Amino acid sequence: MGTVRTVRTDEFRQDAVRIALTSGLSRRQVAEDLGVGLSRLSRWTVTYRESEVGDLEQR
């Protein structure tokens, strides 16, 4: 049997990053609460920050 893979929407990822950055909770707690892995949430956060820097450079 294969592993079940859950695909998260862009909106879910953005909300997860927003919660992780603004809630005051640890990333570990946010990841646990949302049912995602800590490393995955960390990757989303890095990607978000890189895209924000790119957006600022384009202005």
Order of alpha helices (4+ residues) and beta strands (2+ residues): alpha-alpha-alpha
